Amino acid sequence: MPRACRPGTDMNRTLSFYTIFYVGSLVFMRGSGIIAKILLARSITPFEYGLITLIVLSLPGIFQLITNFCFFDILGHATEGKKYFSFSMLYGVLSTGLIAVALVLGSGTFLSFLNIPTDQGNILIAVLLLVLISVTLGGVIMGVLRGQKSHSLAASVSVAPSLLRLLFIIGAVYLFGIADFDTILWIFALPPLIVLLGILAWKWRTIAASFQSVVVPGKEIFLFGFSAFIVNAWVTLSQHINRIVISHDLGVVWQGYFDVSLTLAALITFFTSALYLVSIPESTGKTDRSALFTQEGGLGDVGRILLAMTLFFVIVIYFYAYPLIDLLFSSDYAPAGDYLFIITAGYALLFIQQYVAYASLSLSSDTPVTFLLISIASIIAFPFFSHGMILAFGFGGAYTASVLVIVVYTACTIYSVPDITPLRALLARIDRLAFACIGAIAVIAVSGLPLLPGTALGGAVFLLLVVGLGYLHPANLLHAAGRRKAE
């Protein structure tokens, strides 16, 4: 791979620095995506919004789990991953082609199942497939950059589509006054393709040279990638499955409301995603893995910092769900706030599950068969459970189903992992974090301030208590911005 992808290029800084760097990148990326969604929602009807997000975001996200499969995680292996770049690209193209054939032949049944008008079937299928091939090949490139620890370049590649989407929506809707649904649909769908074409034009020689040798992953590396894939896919797939079940049971508009809820709950997933992006390449590249949780700026400090951030954002959502929706989207999307706290609280618990799972998978030399079976079984059972909960409790049943499955999945994860050292490291001094949360809740509740000043005051009190009570030491926070000492 190019010089930017060579191992160690970005590693003169601490692991915590790059975790916070990824959080910042994810905030920028998803912040751009959220603003683009806000502008989109304010310019079209809730039905059109639900349809665009389903076709451009949700369905490609589900199919990408097939087209990228576990190769993103295989490519993320620090020492072995880059060998499988060409095979991953070929697999992505072939699997996307097979999905395209299936969708074209069964488009009528597919659209009817999702309650999508069939008169727009051709353009919707075309947009879906265009986005799918773009994110598939982009995912392969992102995977190899991540594995080679080119964190800065990998983050830039991940941010670019969301930023372009925001700029395109601003230009099309607010500068040129475009209101045609089909045009807006294409504008919202094009950014991943533009970024992919830019990367291919920039690095085409290196990419072409990689096809001189196509290496098929062996059993050991495949099981490693599959294990990590299952952990990450569980989160993504459960979100997208719920969207599809809601669209089928309640209609596209309610899928749009659920998408708004997940958009705000994405504040929580910033931290889980950052942990996912750095934990595997860092863990697999270490010889002294025990130091990961004990060294200053290591995964122990990283986990505690991210957990504190996660819980504070849960507090913010609890107090300000409706003001956030009204400010960012509009009162038309108020139903998205009815159960928002439920899903954000579930995501906070899911952060703990993800931390334990990623760390355990990276540090263990054995394939966690029990954990994988639990993960696969829960994913298979989830759509039926969600469908039953929606029939019994309506729209709120979708949220409740998600959280109940997260609780069971987290408990099973902790039970099945061979070593709970990561959990002990994450929950160290948890009582002090609990007191900090109580303090922030009390201040926000008593002050009764509106969204922005209330969040600022609560955040200041929370930070003071987190540091003052000794949950996090100032040196750990400063270390996140420092350079790693030469070894």
C-alpha positions as CSV (number, residue, x, y, z in Angstrom):
1,M,0.0,0.0,0.0
2,P,1.1,3.7,-0.3
3,R,3.3,5.4,2.2
4,A,0.3,6.7,4.1
5,C,-0.7,3.2,4.8
6,R,2.6,1.9,6.1
7,P,2.5,0.5,9.6
8,G,3.5,2.9,12.2
9,T,3.0,6.0,10.1
10,D,0.5,7.6,12.6
11,M,1.7,5.8,15.7
12,N,3.9,8.5,17.2
13,R,0.8,9.5,19.2
14,T,-1.0,7.7,22.0
15,L,-3.9,5.2,21.5
16,S,-6.1,7.5,23.5
17,F,-5.2,10.4,21.2
18,Y,-6.4,8.5,18.1
19,T,-9.5,7.3,19.9
20,I,-10.4,10.8,20.7
21,F,-9.3,11.8,17.1
22,Y,-11.8,9.2,15.8
23,V,-14.5,10.5,18.1
24,G,-13.9,14.0,16.6
25,S,-13.9,12.6,13.1
26,L,-17.2,10.7,13.8
27,V,-18.7,13.8,15.4
28,F,-17.8,15.7,12.2
29,M,-19.0,12.9,9.9
30,R,-22.2,12.2,11.7
31,G,-22.7,15.8,12.6
32,S,-22.6,16.6,8.8
33,G,-24.9,13.6,8.2
34,I,-27.3,14.8,10.9
35,I,-27.4,18.4,9.6
36,A,-28.0,17.0,6.0
37,K,-30.9,14.9,7.4
38,I,-32.3,18.0,9.2
39,L,-32.1,20.1,6.0
40,L,-33.6,17.2,4.0
41,A,-36.4,16.7,6.5
42,R,-37.3,20.4,6.5
43,S,-37.5,20.5,2.7
44,I,-39.6,17.4,2.0
45,T,-42.5,15.4,3.5
46,P,-42.0,12.8,6.3
47,F,-43.0,10.1,3.7
48,E,-40.3,11.3,1.3
49,Y,-37.8,11.6,4.1
50,G,-38.5,8.0,5.2
51,L,-38.2,6.8,1.6
52,I,-34.9,8.5,0.9
53,T,-33.3,7.3,4.2
54,L,-34.5,3.8,3.6
55,I,-33.1,3.6,0.1
56,V,-29.9,5.5,0.5
57,L,-28.9,4.6,4.1
58,S,-30.8,1.7,5.7
59,L,-30.9,-0.9,2.8
60,P,-27.4,-0.3,1.6
61,G,-26.3,-0.7,5.2
62,I,-27.9,-4.1,5.4
63,F,-26.6,-5.3,2.1
64,Q,-23.1,-4.0,2.9
65,L,-23.0,-6.6,5.7
66,I,-23.1,-9.2,2.8
67,T,-20.9,-7.4,0.3
68,N,-18.1,-6.5,2.8
69,F,-18.9,-9.4,5.1
70,C,-16.0,-10.0,7.5
71,F,-13.3,-8.6,5.1
72,F,-13.3,-5.2,6.6
73,D,-12.2,-6.7,9.9
74,I,-9.7,-9.1,8.3
75,L,-8.2,-6.1,6.5
76,G,-8.1,-4.4,10.0
77,H,-5.6,-7.0,11.3
78,A,-2.3,-5.0,11.8
79,T,0.1,-7.7,10.5
80,E,-1.9,-9.9,8.1
81,G,-4.8,-7.8,6.8
82,K,-3.3,-6.1,3.7
83,K,-2.6,-9.4,2.0
84,Y,-6.3,-9.9,1.4
85,F,-7.0,-6.5,-0.2
86,S,-7.5,-7.7,-3.8
87,F,-9.6,-10.7,-2.7
88,S,-11.8,-8.4,-0.7
89,M,-12.3,-6.1,-3.7
90,L,-13.2,-9.0,-6.0
91,Y,-15.6,-10.5,-3.4
92,G,-17.3,-7.1,-3.0
93,V,-17.9,-6.7,-6.7
94,L,-19.2,-10.2,-7.2
95,S,-21.6,-10.2,-4.2
96,T,-22.9,-6.8,-5.2
97,G,-23.6,-8.2,-8.7
98,L,-25.5,-11.1,-7.3
99,I,-27.6,-8.8,-5.1
100,A,-28.3,-6.6,-8.1
101,V,-29.6,-9.6,-10.1
102,A,-31.9,-10.7,-7.2
103,L,-33.3,-7.2,-6.7
104,V,-34.0,-6.6,-10.4
105,L,-35.8,-10.0,-10.8
106,G,-37.8,-9.6,-7.6
107,S,-38.2,-5.9,-7.4
108,G,-42.0,-6.0,-7.2
109,T,-42.1,-8.3,-4.2
110,F,-39.2,-6.5,-2.6
111,L,-40.9,-3.0,-2.8
112,S,-44.3,-4.3,-1.8
113,F,-42.9,-5.9,1.4
114,L,-41.5,-2.5,2.4
115,N,-44.7,-0.6,1.5
116,I,-42.8,1.4,-1.2
117,P,-44.7,2.5,-4.3
118,T,-43.9,0.3,-7.2
119,D,-44.3,3.1,-9.8
120,Q,-40.9,4.5,-8.7
121,G,-39.3,1.0,-8.5
122,N,-36.7,1.4,-11.3
123,I,-35.1,4.6,-10.0
124,L,-35.2,3.4,-6.4
125,I,-33.5,0.1,-7.3
126,A,-30.9,1.9,-9.4
127,V,-30.1,4.4,-6.6
128,L,-29.8,1.6,-4.0
129,L,-27.4,-0.4,-6.2
130,L,-25.3,2.7,-7.0
131,V,-24.9,3.4,-3.3
132,L,-24.2,-0.2,-2.5
133,I,-21.3,-0.7,-4.8
134,S,-19.8,2.7,-3.7
135,V,-19.9,1.9,0.0
136,T,-18.8,-1.7,-0.6
137,L,-15.5,-0.7,-2.4
138,G,-15.1,2.3,-0.1
139,G,-15.3,0.0,2.9
140,V,-12.6,-2.3,1.6
141,I,-10.3,0.7,1.1
142,M,-11.2,2.0,4.6
143,G,-10.5,-1.4,6.1
144,V,-6.9,-1.6,4.7
145,L,-6.1,1.9,5.8
146,R,-7.4,1.1,9.3
147,G,-5.3,-2.1,9.5
148,Q,-2.2,-0.2,8.5
149,K,-2.9,2.3,11.3
150,S,-3.3,5.2,8.9
151,H,-5.8,6.6,11.3
152,S,-5.8,10.2,9.9
153,L,-6.3,9.1,6.3
154,A,-8.9,6.5,7.2
155,A,-10.9,9.1,9.2
156,S,-10.7,11.5,6.2
157,V,-12.1,8.8,3.9
158,S,-15.0,8.1,6.3
159,V,-15.8,11.8,6.8
160,A,-15.8,12.8,3.1
161,P,-19.2,11.4,1.9
162,S,-21.2,12.9,4.8
163,L,-19.5,16.3,4.3
164,L,-20.2,16.2,0.5
165,R,-23.8,15.2,1.2
166,L,-24.3,18.2,3.4
167,L,-22.8,20.5,0.9
168,F,-24.9,19.1,-2.0
169,I,-28.2,19.4,0.0
170,I,-27.4,23.0,1.0
171,G,-26.6,23.8,-2.7
172,A,-29.5,22.0,-4.3
173,V,-32.3,22.8,-1.9
174,Y,-31.4,26.2,-0.4
175,L,-29.3,27.8,-3.1
176,F,-30.9,26.5,-6.3
177,G,-34.4,25.8,-4.8
178,I,-34.6,22.2,-6.2
179,A,-37.8,20.5,-5.0
180,D,-38.1,17.5,-7.3
181,F,-38.0,14.3,-5.3
182,D,-36.0,12.3,-7.9
183,T,-33.3,14.9,-8.2
184,I,-33.0,15.2,-4.4
185,L,-32.8,11.4,-4.2
186,W,-29.9,11.3,-6.6
187,I,-28.1,14.2,-4.9
188,F,-28.3,12.5,-1.6
189,A,-27.0,9.2,-3.1
190,L,-24.0,10.4,-5.1
191,P,-21.4,11.4,-2.5
192,P,-20.1,7.9,-1.7
193,L,-19.5,7.3,-5.4
194,I,-17.7,10.6,-5.8
195,V,-15.4,9.8,-2.9
196,L,-14.7,6.3,-4.3
197,L,-13.9,7.7,-7.8
198,G,-11.5,10.2,-6.2
199,I,-9.7,7.5,-4.3
200,L,-9.5,5.2,-7.3
201,A,-8.1,8.1,-9.4
202,W,-5.5,8.9,-6.8
203,K,-4.3,5.4,-6.0
204,W,-5.2,3.5,-9.1
205,R,-1.6,2.3,-9.7
206,T,-1.3,0.9,-6.2
207,I,-4.7,-0.7,-6.3
208,A,-4.0,-2.2,-9.8
209,A,-0.7,-3.6,-8.6
210,S,-2.4,-5.4,-5.7
211,F,-4.3,-7.6,-8.1
212,Q,-1.1,-9.3,-9.3
213,S,-1.5,-11.6,-6.3
214,V,-4.9,-12.6,-5.0
215,V,-4.7,-14.3,-1.6
216,V,-7.6,-16.2,-0.2
217,P,-7.9,-15.8,3.6
218,G,-7.0,-19.0,5.6
219,K,-9.1,-20.5,8.4
220,E,-7.4,-18.7,11.3
221,I,-7.6,-15.2,9.9
222,F,-11.1,-15.8,8.6
223,L,-12.4,-16.9,12.0
224,F,-10.7,-13.8,13.5
225,G,-12.5,-11.5,11.0
226,F,-15.8,-13.3,11.3
227,S,-15.7,-13.0,15.1
228,A,-15.1,-9.2,15.0
229,F,-17.7,-8.9,12.1
230,I,-20.4,-10.6,14.2
231,V,-19.8,-8.1,17.1
232,N,-20.0,-5.1,14.9
233,A,-22.7,-6.4,12.6
234,W,-25.0,-7.1,15.5
235,V,-25.3,-3.4,16.2
236,T,-25.7,-2.3,12.6
237,L,-28.0,-5.2,11.6
238,S,-30.3,-4.8,14.6
239,Q,-30.8,-1.1,13.7
240,H,-31.5,-1.8,10.1
241,I,-33.7,-4.8,10.8
242,N,-35.9,-2.7,13.1
243,R,-36.2,-0.1,10.3
244,I,-37.4,-2.8,7.9
245,V,-39.8,-4.4,10.4
246,I,-41.2,-0.9,11.2
247,S,-41.6,-0.1,7.5
248,H,-43.4,-3.4,6.9
249,D,-45.6,-3.3,10.0
250,L,-46.4,0.4,10.4
251,G,-45.3,2.1,7.1
252,V,-42.5,4.2,5.7
253,V,-43.4,7.3,7.7
254,W,-42.9,5.5,11.0
255,Q,-39.6,4.2,9.7
256,G,-38.7,7.9,9.2
257,Y,-39.6,8.6,12.9
258,F,-37.4,5.7,14.0
259,D,-34.5,7.0,11.8
260,V,-34.8,10.4,13.6
261,S,-34.5,8.6,16.9
262,L,-31.4,6.7,15.8
263,T,-29.9,9.9,14.4
264,L,-30.0,11.5,17.8
265,A,-29.0,8.2,19.5
266,A,-26.0,8.3,17.2
267,L,-24.4,10.6,19.8
268,I,-23.9,7.4,21.8
269,T,-22.5,5.4,18.9
270,F,-19.7,7.9,18.3
271,F,-17.9,6.3,21.2
272,T,-18.6,2.7,20.3
273,S,-17.5,3.3,16.7
274,A,-14.3,4.9,17.8
275,L,-13.5,2.0,20.1
276,Y,-14.2,-0.4,17.2
277,L,-11.9,1.4,14.8
278,V,-8.9,1.4,17.0
279,S,-9.2,-1.6,19.3
280,I,-8.6,-4.4,16.9
281,P,-5.6,-3.0,14.9
282,E,-4.0,-1.9,18.2
283,S,-4.6,-5.1,20.0
284,T,-3.4,-7.4,17.2
285,G,-0.3,-5.3,16.7
286,K,0.8,-5.6,20.3
287,T,3.3,-8.1,21.8
288,D,2.7,-7.1,25.4
289,R,-1.1,-7.2,25.4
290,S,-1.5,-7.0,29.1
291,A,-0.1,-3.5,29.0
292,L,-3.1,-2.4,26.9
293,F,-5.3,-1.9,29.9
294,T,-2.7,-0.7,32.4
295,Q,-0.4,1.7,30.5
296,E,-1.2,5.4,30.5
297,G,-3.3,6.3,27.6
298,G,-4.1,2.6,26.9
299,L,-7.5,0.9,26.4
300,G,-8.3,1.1,30.1
301,D,-8.1,4.9,30.1
302,V,-9.8,5.0,26.6
303,G,-12.7,2.9,27.8
304,R,-13.3,5.0,30.9
305,I,-13.2,8.3,29.1
306,L,-15.6,7.0,26.4
307,L,-18.0,5.5,29.0
308,A,-18.1,8.8,30.9
309,M,-19.0,10.6,27.6
310,T,-21.6,8.0,26.8
311,L,-23.4,8.3,30.1
312,F,-23.4,12.1,30.0
313,F,-25.1,12.1,26.5
314,V,-27.7,9.7,27.9
315,I,-28.5,12.3,30.6
316,V,-28.8,15.0,27.9
317,I,-31.2,12.9,25.9
318,Y,-33.3,12.2,29.0
319,F,-33.9,15.9,29.7
320,Y,-33.9,17.3,26.2
321,A,-35.3,14.7,23.7
322,Y,-38.2,16.8,22.5
323,P,-36.3,20.2,22.4
324,L,-33.6,18.5,20.4
325,I,-36.1,17.0,17.9
326,D,-38.0,20.3,17.6
327,L,-34.7,22.3,17.2
328,L,-33.0,20.0,14.7
329,F,-36.0,18.6,12.7
330,S,-39.4,20.0,13.4
331,S,-42.5,19.3,15.6
332,D,-43.7,17.0,12.7
333,Y,-41.2,14.4,14.0
334,A,-42.2,14.6,17.7
335,P,-43.2,10.9,17.8
336,A,-39.5,10.1,17.5
337,G,-39.0,11.5,21.0
338,D,-41.5,9.4,22.8
339,Y,-39.2,6.5,23.3
340,L,-35.8,8.1,22.5
341,F,-34.4,7.7,26.0
342,I,-35.1,4.0,26.0
343,I,-32.9,3.4,22.9
344,T,-30.1,5.7,24.2
345,A,-30.0,3.9,27.5
346,G,-29.8,0.6,25.7
347,Y,-26.9,2.0,23.6
348,A,-25.0,2.9,26.8
349,L,-25.3,-0.7,27.9
350,L,-24.2,-1.8,24.5
351,F,-21.0,0.2,24.8
352,I,-20.0,-2.0,27.7
353,Q,-20.8,-5.1,25.6
354,Q,-18.8,-3.8,22.7
355,Y,-15.8,-2.9,24.8
356,V,-15.7,-6.4,26.4
357,A,-16.3,-8.2,23.1
358,Y,-13.7,-6.3,21.0
359,A,-11.0,-6.5,23.7
360,S,-11.6,-10.2,24.4
361,L,-11.7,-11.2,20.7
362,S,-8.5,-9.3,19.9
363,L,-6.6,-10.7,22.9
364,S,-7.8,-14.3,22.7
365,S,-6.1,-16.9,20.5
366,D,-9.2,-19.2,20.5
367,T,-12.4,-18.7,18.5
368,P,-15.2,-17.9,21.0
369,V,-17.7,-20.4,19.6
370,T,-20.3,-19.9,22.4
371,F,-20.3,-16.2,21.9
372,L,-20.6,-16.4,18.1
373,L,-23.5,-18.8,18.4
374,I,-25.3,-16.5,20.8
375,S,-24.7,-13.5,18.5
376,I,-26.0,-15.3,15.4
377,A,-29.0,-16.8,17.2
378,S,-30.0,-13.4,18.6
379,I,-29.8,-11.7,15.2
380,I,-31.9,-14.4,13.7
381,A,-34.5,-14.2,16.4
382,F,-34.6,-10.3,16.6
383,P,-36.9,-9.5,13.7
384,F,-39.5,-12.0,14.9
385,F,-39.3,-10.6,18.4
386,S,-39.5,-7.0,17.2
387,H,-42.4,-7.8,15.0
388,G,-44.3,-9.4,17.9
389,M,-43.5,-6.4,20.2
390,I,-44.7,-3.9,17.5
391,L,-48.0,-5.9,17.1
392,A,-48.4,-5.9,20.9
393,F,-47.3,-2.4,21.9
394,G,-47.2,-0.4,18.6
395,F,-44.4,1.9,17.8
396,G,-42.9,1.7,21.3
397,G,-42.5,-2.0,21.0
398,A,-39.7,-1.5,18.4
399,Y,-37.7,0.4,21.0
400,T,-38.5,-1.9,23.8
401,A,-37.5,-5.0,21.7
402,S,-34.1,-3.4,20.9
403,V,-33.3,-2.7,24.5
404,L,-34.4,-6.1,25.9
405,V,-32.3,-7.8,23.3
406,I,-29.3,-5.6,24.2
407,V,-29.7,-6.5,27.9
408,V,-29.7,-10.2,27.1
409,Y,-26.9,-9.9,24.6
410,T,-24.7,-8.0,27.0
411,A,-25.3,-10.6,29.8
412,C,-24.5,-13.4,27.5
413,T,-21.3,-11.7,26.2
414,I,-20.0,-11.2,29.8
415,Y,-20.8,-14.8,30.6
416,S,-19.2,-16.3,27.5
417,V,-15.9,-14.4,27.2
418,P,-13.0,-16.3,28.8
419,D,-11.4,-13.3,30.5
420,I,-13.2,-10.4,32.1
421,T,-10.1,-8.3,32.6
422,P,-11.5,-5.8,30.0
423,L,-14.7,-5.5,32.1
424,R,-12.8,-4.9,35.3
425,A,-10.7,-2.2,33.6
426,L,-13.7,-0.5,32.2
427,L,-15.7,-0.5,35.5
428,A,-12.8,0.6,37.7
429,R,-14.0,3.3,40.0
430,I,-17.5,3.1,38.6
431,D,-19.0,4.3,41.9
432,R,-17.3,7.7,41.3
433,L,-18.7,7.9,37.8
434,A,-22.2,7.1,39.3
435,F,-21.9,10.0,41.7
436,A,-20.8,12.3,38.9
437,C,-23.9,11.3,36.9
438,I,-26.2,11.9,39.9
439,G,-24.6,15.4,40.3
440,A,-25.2,16.3,36.7
441,I,-28.8,15.0,36.8
442,A,-29.5,17.0,39.9
443,V,-28.1,20.3,38.5
444,I,-30.0,20.0,35.2
445,A,-33.2,19.1,37.0
446,V,-33.1,21.8,39.6
447,S,-31.9,24.6,37.3
448,G,-34.7,23.9,34.7
449,L,-32.6,25.6,32.0
450,P,-33.3,25.2,28.4
451,L,-31.3,22.9,26.0
452,L,-28.1,24.8,25.4
453,P,-27.4,26.4,28.8
454,G,-28.7,23.3,30.6
455,T,-26.3,21.1,28.7
456,A,-23.4,23.4,29.2
457,L,-24.0,23.7,32.9
458,G,-24.6,20.0,33.3
459,G,-21.4,19.2,31.3
460,A,-19.3,21.5,33.4
461,V,-20.6,20.0,36.7
462,F,-20.1,16.5,35.3
463,L,-16.5,17.2,34.2
464,L,-15.7,18.7,37.6
465,L,-17.1,15.7,39.5
466,V,-15.5,13.1,37.2
467,V,-12.1,14.7,37.8
468,G,-12.7,15.8,41.4
469,L,-14.0,12.5,42.6
470,G,-11.0,10.7,41.0
471,Y,-12.8,8.7,38.3
472,L,-10.5,10.2,35.7
473,H,-7.2,11.9,36.5
474,P,-6.3,15.1,34.7
475,A,-3.1,13.5,33.5
476,N,-5.1,10.9,31.6
477,L,-7.1,13.6,29.8
478,L,-4.0,15.5,28.9
479,H,-2.3,12.3,27.8
480,A,-5.0,11.9,25.2
481,A,-3.6,14.9,23.3
482,G,0.1,14.0,23.9
483,R,2.7,12.1,22.0
484,R,3.8,8.6,22.8
485,K,7.2,8.4,24.2
486,A,9.7,6.6,22.0
487,E,10.0,2.9,22.9
